[in-house]
Amino acid sequence: QVLLVESGGGLVQAGGSLRLSCAASATIFSVSTMGWYRQAPGKQRELVATLTTDSRTNYPDSVKGRFTISRDNAKNTVYLQMNSLKPEDTGVYYCNAAWYGHNVWGQGTQVTVAS
């Protein structure tokens, strides 16, 4: 069963914007810290943003001020708004749901930023 489904990736010019979506099952979404991670070729997967059920957010310095994570509880969907994109933002972006001893990943969506 597919529990997390990402969409919204694509090709964008440097300085442009993209909005990623992650649709989750209702039961997972209600109890989970939701997150976005990315992985570039030859690199480790890295944290992009997290959002807790009580609306606390966390961003690394590399994206702080440019990316925003949010959720729509009615749609069981988490979003990642990416502005002022840079070539180094290129990679496969993965949605994540984590709660207690559980950890679920989506299939990933490709984001390519052209210089």
Secondary structure, DSSP 4 states (H G I P E B T S, - for coil): ---EEEE--EEEETT--EEEEEEE-HHHHHH-EEEEEEE-TTS--EEEEEE-TT--EE--TTTTTTEEEEEEGGGTEEEEEE-S--GGG-EEEEEEEEETTEEEE---EEEEEE-
